[in-house]
């Protein structure tokens, strides 16, 4: 089953075409590395697929929803973790987990399980988000995404700021997601780290998906 289908997708940031005709097809159970230089369009591609940016032209379908007129219905179904975690600084970790879980209509038990999966212990749950390190923030953001049990994961530099243990957790989460039939897209510059956990990779350059390499692992 195709989870993601982009054909000649164009996305404008202001007047600049951050995506200038990108085409990409990804099936359920696939994990894909998006590689390319800064400014190539990797983050824009992920944000488009998360329903956070409008499509200027071309076609884009995610989880059966047309992103031209149905992108708001995509947002609850994806697990997007970008450079900004979207956590509330003045709430504790536990309060953030509960808030985002209930907003997505996720049972508290799933939220608790996701927190344990990301090794967010009771001590950390009582800490205000503004007091967390960058790596701790990223683990909490990943837990928020994991609680949704998304069919599509969209991860932008997911290993950034994490220690070795945290990086290993991310790798396990990606493997578990694809084994469960979810689709995972990872934008990263840490190619040696990500290649072993994905099935294939694509190169994004100049707002285009320029090439694909099979069997990246």
C-alpha positions in Angstrom: 0.0 0.0 0.0 1.3 3.5 -0.9 1.5 5.7 2.1 3.0 8.8 0.4 2.8 9.9 -3.2 4.3 13.2 -4.4 4.2 14.1 -8.1 5.9 17.3 -9.3 5.2 18.9 -5.9 6.0 22.6 -5.6 6.0 24.4 -2.3 6.8 28.1 -2.0 8.3 29.7 1.1 7.5 33.3 0.3 8.3 33.4 -3.4 11.1 30.9 -3.1 10.4 27.4 -4.4 11.7 25.3 -1.6 10.3 22.3 -3.5 10.4 22.8 -7.2 8.8 19.7 -8.6 9.6 16.8 -6.3 8.3 13.3 -6.9 8.5 10.5 -4.3 6.5 7.3 -3.6 6.8 5.4 -0.4 5.0 2.3 0.7 3.9 1.0 4.0 6.7 -0.7 6.0 9.4 1.3 4.1 12.1 3.4 5.8 13.7 6.1 3.7 16.7 8.4 4.3 16.5 11.9 2.8 20.0 13.1 2.2 21.2 16.4 0.7 22.8 19.7 1.6 21.3 22.4 3.8 18.6 24.3 2.0 18.0 21.4 -0.4 14.3 21.0 0.6 14.4 18.0 3.0 12.7 19.8 5.9 10.2 21.3 3.5 9.3 17.9 2.1 8.7 16.5 5.6 6.6 19.5 6.6 4.5 19.2 3.4 3.9 15.5 4.2 2.9 16.5 7.8 0.2 18.8 6.4 2.0 21.9 7.8 2.8 23.6 4.4 0.4 24.2 1.5 1.0 22.7 -1.9 1.4 25.3 -4.6 1.2 22.9 -7.6 1.6 19.3 -8.5 -0.1 16.5 -6.5 0.5 15.1 -3.0 -1.4 12.3 -1.2 -0.6 11.1 2.3 -2.4 8.2 3.9 -5.2 8.5 1.4 -5.7 12.3 1.9 -5.2 14.8 -0.8 -2.9 17.5 0.6 -4.5 20.2 -1.6 -7.8 20.3 0.2 -7.5 17.7 3.1 -4.2 18.4 4.8 -5.6 19.2 8.2 -6.9 15.6 8.4 -3.4 14.3 7.8 -1.8 16.0 10.9 -3.2 13.7 13.6 -2.1 10.6 11.7 1.6 11.4 11.3 4.4 11.5 13.9 6.4 14.6 12.9 9.5 15.6 14.9 11.2 18.7 13.5 13.9 21.0 14.7 11.3 22.8 16.9 9.8 20.3 19.3 6.5 22.3 19.8 6.6 21.5 23.5 5.4 24.1 26.0 8.3 25.5 28.1 6.2 26.4 31.1 4.7 22.9 31.5 6.4 19.9 32.9 7.3 16.9 30.8 4.3 15.0 32.2 1.9 17.9 31.5 3.2 18.2 27.9 2.8 14.4 27.3 -0.8 14.5 28.7 -1.7 17.7 26.8 -0.5 16.5 23.4 -1.8 12.9 24.0 -5.3 14.1 24.8 -5.3 16.6 21.9 -4.6 13.6 19.6 -7.2 11.6 21.5 -4.6 9.1 22.6 -5.3 6.9 25.7 -3.1 7.8 28.7 -1.8 4.3 28.8 -0.3 4.7 25.3 1.3 8.0 26.4 2.8 6.3 29.5 4.1 3.4 27.4 5.7 5.8 24.9 7.4 7.7 27.7 8.8 4.5 29.1 9.9 3.5 25.6 11.9 6.7 25.3 13.2 6.2 28.9 11.5 9.3 30.3 11.5 8.4 34.0 9.4 9.8 36.9 12.1 12.3 37.9 12.3 13.7 34.4 8.5 13.9 34.1 8.3 16.4 36.9 10.8 18.8 35.2 9.7 21.9 33.3 10.5 21.7 29.7 12.5 24.9 29.7 14.9 23.2 32.1 15.6 20.3 29.7 18.7 19.7 27.6 18.3 19.7 23.8 18.5 15.9 23.9 15.9 15.5 26.6 13.5 17.8 24.7 14.0 15.6 21.6 13.2 12.4 23.5 10.0 14.0 24.9 9.0 15.1 21.4 9.6 11.6 20.1 7.5 10.2 22.9 4.6 12.5 21.9 4.9 11.2 18.4 5.2 7.6 19.4 2.1 7.7 21.6 0.0 8.3 18.5 1.3 5.1 16.9 1.5 6.9 13.6 1.3 5.2 10.2 3.8 7.7 8.9 6.9 9.0 10.8 8.6 12.2 9.7 11.8 12.7 11.5 14.1 15.7 10.9 17.6 15.1 12.3 16.2 12.7 15.0 19.6 11.9 16.5 20.6 15.6 17.0 21.5 16.4 20.6 21.2 12.8 21.9 23.8 10.8 23.7 24.7 7.3 22.5 21.9 5.7 24.6 19.3 8.1 23.1 20.5 7.5 19.6 20.2 3.8 20.1 16.6 4.3 21.3 15.8 6.2 18.1 17.2 3.4 16.0 15.1 0.9 17.8 11.9 3.0 17.5 12.5 3.3 13.7 13.0 -0.4 13.3 10.0 -1.2 15.5 7.8 1.2 13.5 8.7 -0.3 10.1 8.3 -3.9 11.4 4.8 -2.9 12.5 4.0 -1.7 9.0 4.5 2.0 9.4 6.4 4.2 7.0 9.4 6.3 8.2 11.1 9.2 6.5 14.3 10.5 8.0 16.1 13.7 6.9 19.6 13.6 8.2 23.2 14.6 7.6 24.4 11.7 9.8 24.5 9.3 6.9 26.7 6.6 8.5 24.3 6.6 11.5 21.1 6.4 9.5 21.9 4.1 6.6 22.0 0.9 8.7 18.4 1.5 9.8 16.8 2.4 6.5 15.9 0.3 3.5 16.7 2.9 0.8 17.8 6.5 0.4 16.9 9.4 -1.8 18.9 12.6 -2.6 17.1 15.9 -2.3 18.8 18.8 -4.1 17.5 22.1 -5.4 14.0 21.2 -4.3 14.0 18.0 -6.4 14.2 14.3 -5.5 17.1 13.7 -7.8 18.0 10.1 -7.4 17.2 6.9 -5.5 19.6 4.2 -4.3 18.2 0.8 -3.4 19.3 -1.3 -0.4 21.0 1.6 1.4 21.5 -0.6 4.5 
